[in-house]
Amino acid sequence: MSKNTSVKIKRALLSVSDKSGISELAKSLENGGVEIVSTGGTLKHLADEGIKVKEVSDFTGSPEMMEGRVKTLHPKIHAGILSRREKDLDEVKENFIEEIDLVVINLYPFEKTVKKKASLEETIENIDIGGPTIIRSAAKNFFYVTVLSSPENYSDFIDEFSENNEVSYETRYELARKAFNKISEYDLAISKYFNPIKEEDFPNLIFDKYKKISDLRYGENPHQFAAFYEDSKTESSGISSSNQTQGKELSYNNIADTDAAIECVSNFSLPTCVIVKHANPCGVASSKENLIAYKKAFACDPTSAFGGIIAFNNELDETTALFMKENQFIEVVAAPSFSPEALKAFSDKKNIRLLEIKNLKKSSSGIKYHSVNSGLLLQSIDIGEIDFKDLKVVSKRKANEAEIENSIFAWKVCKYVKSNAIVYAKDNQTLGIGAGQMSRIDSAEIAVSKAKKASFNLEGSCMASDAFFPFRDSIDEAAKNKITCVIQPGGSMRDEEVIQAADENNMIMIFTGMRHFRH
């Protein structure tokens, strides 16, 4: 068959679980003189609408069996769909086959059944057998057959069909492609149900479960191609669950940085502001008010904050919005919501991207992917957290309540800083951040230089490290700047040497027993 050939539709098979839009589609087909064949629930729905429908059992000459488990699994159905028209004409006539030109099928709601935590018996009954088989048959024979596997495709189909009862090759090909994707997603959902991924149990094969949200203008650099996908099998959170209310299209780097900002800010209960640049927090602060939190976060590193991503963990108010837009150049502002006044305040800065983040407090879980050349690394998401009870003070000097609170704040931030990571903090504010250096002492020195550049006094602050200190040099560096508390995982072969350095400098040393490398 020529790829330029359009196909007339004379007979259609309709059998849908989701009845959305099916009446409008059936009426369009009826108006075009198409014979409609249908099954139980769909047939009743269309008949109630006054649409003439032929029951599938009358079409096949066989009754539905086993409470509807077997109804479309019949040679007359599949031969009618898979017929290659002229090539199979003799067999079609010999076996009294009536060819089917359009298949409209959507599947039993398996995923919805799983989400409502139904019993195993109910879940199994919602595994569609005939539907996927028919969709696959129609998609395979797209040279002659049109397949509609989702209500979202009905409108465009009706527009094209209504012109002359024909469907173009290009449309049939595209609908077949979508149908195969639908079957793949459906099979993946079933496979995932019977093979749940555990932290210690990764699959031998990874199926395509990501749905494209958008093509991006380019990747990290203008010469790279890029697109943004979301996990279609998991309730979205973070950047994937965002609703953009204003601003230019998000870039690849915007998405990566905003994801890091949201991930960090979601860990705090007080009103908190996180400013991110190149996937690293450059300022984090908590307070009773957004404006104060923003000012304290910005003060940590005003230079890096320029053109940064700003995230809040509560509704953004007008006062903060007005101050922010006059204070710095902003790429993205993310928050669970914006007051109407805040939206109006940003409305004259059309390029600022505003993102409403749903499910901000939803606990991250599951699998994190990292691509390497010709390969993929998988690991469970780092959801490790600490509380007061998890801390072990190993120094002679003990910590008071304020020092413990400073330590936990610094530790929370440090988790989201690229390794090697050092964070200095006091009174719910970062004072200096050192990120991504090859040695820990370099990160410590950079964090000090950042604090001094911002005119902060580090006396009485806490130093957090994402991993243990291999030598005492970083402790001695901190002591020079009158830092009084260090929080780290511990576990180095030189822990005693490091603790001794803390004791010599009358510092508090806290072990968490948990490392937070971030590469």
Buried (B, 14 or more C-beta within 10 A) or exposed (E): EEEEEBBEBBBBBBBBBEEEBBBBBBBBBBEBEBBBBBBBEBBEBBEEBEBEBBBBBEBBEBEBEEEEEBBBBBEBBBBBBBBBBEEBEEEBEEEEBBBBBBBBBBBBBBBEBBEEEBEEEEBEBBBBEBBBBBBBBBBBBBBBBBBBBBBEBBEEBBEBBEEEBBBBBEBBBBBBEBBBBBBBBBBBBBEBBEEEBEEEEEEEEEBEBBEEBEEBEBBEEEEEEBEBEBBBBEEBBBBBBBEBEBBBEBBBBBBBBBBBBBBBBBBBEBBBBBBBBBBBBBBBBBBEEBBBBBBBBBBBBBEBBBEBBBBBBBBBBBBBBBBBBEEBEBBBBBBBBBBEEBBEBBEEBEEBBBBBBBBBEBEBEEBEEEEEEEEEEEEBEBEEBBEEEBBEBBBEBEBEEEBBBBBBBBBBBBBBBBBBBBBBBBBBBBBBBBBBBEEBBBBBBBBBEBBBEBEBEBEBBBBBBBBBBBBBBBBBBBBEBEBBBBBBBBEBEBBEBBBBBBBEBEBBBBBBEBBBEBE
